[in-house]
Amino acid sequence: MTGRDEETRAQEQAAREELARLREEHRDLDHAIDALEALGSGDRLQVQRLKKRKLGLKDRISFLEDQLTPDIIA
């Protein structure tokens, strides 16, 4: 295995680890938003900020998934 292959594998592993962390954070935000909305007493601004953060996470998750999925020519 060449040094370049090892570097590529290390980058892929790092991306997979980040993807797992981001998915977990996205799930946690989803639960937090649901809890605040269920209480009805949640600060609307706080809920809006959490939703914005969740959307940013979703964008990053999509980007990483695209990077990890090989291009397939149909």
Secondary structure, DSSP 8 states (H G I E B T S, - for coil): --HHHHHHHHHHHHHHHHHHHHHHHHHHHHHHHHHHHHHS-S-HHHHHHHHHHHHHHHHHHHHHHHHHS-----
